[in-house]
Amino acid sequence: MHTNASEQSIEASATRAEEAADAVVSSLEDAKNTIMLLTPSLDATQQCINGLFTRATEGTSPTNPTTLTSPTLYSDAVKSTGATTPPAPVSAALARVAIRKRQILIDSQTAKQPLHTENQSTQEIVDKLMNTINVAKPRDAPIIDIRAIMCLKNRGLILELNSSQAANWLKQGANKRNFLEALETPAELKD
């Protein structure tokens, strides 16, 4: 009797350790997907910071000491940056908007048939979705490529596509229906 209880205790401990390890792996995968999703926005922000730094260091030459001491009005500073380069916060906001325009949220309609499992790699999910897109799209469709994917806890997915045109095309009535039918999993596309 004592051996049977001991074996059950060991099995329960092993099961809990395995579940904890799975949770850690899932969290790491979520972190990786988040980093992949945010990288374009961070790159754009870094480029804006580099540009601002370059402009700031060019304007503080020893031959022009007044640049350090004279106060500048905000409106004058904005006007002087030129029409081609918006201020850094505006650039970051524009980058986020551009990324959101390329994103599609897919939610599973039933827990019994999730869009992905915890054991699936990101590449397996991307391959499945690209096959589904290729089955659903006609020849005259825009080029559609998945740039990043984020697996959600509710087994939904956020896809970042190569362009806003691709995302808009996939969200249109017949295209959306064809994609969801080819997916063979009860799901819905959300804006």
Secondary structure, 3 states (H helix, E strand, C coil): CHHHHHHHHHHHHHHHHHHHHHHHHHHHHHHHHHHHHHHHHHHHHHHHHHHHHHHHHHCCCCCCCHHHHCCCCHHHHHHHCCCCCCCHHHHHHHHHHHHHHCEEEEEECCCCCCCCCCCCCHHHHHHHHHHHHHHHCCCCCCCCCEEEEEECCCCCEEEEECCHHHHHHHHCHHHHHHHHHHHCCCEEEEC
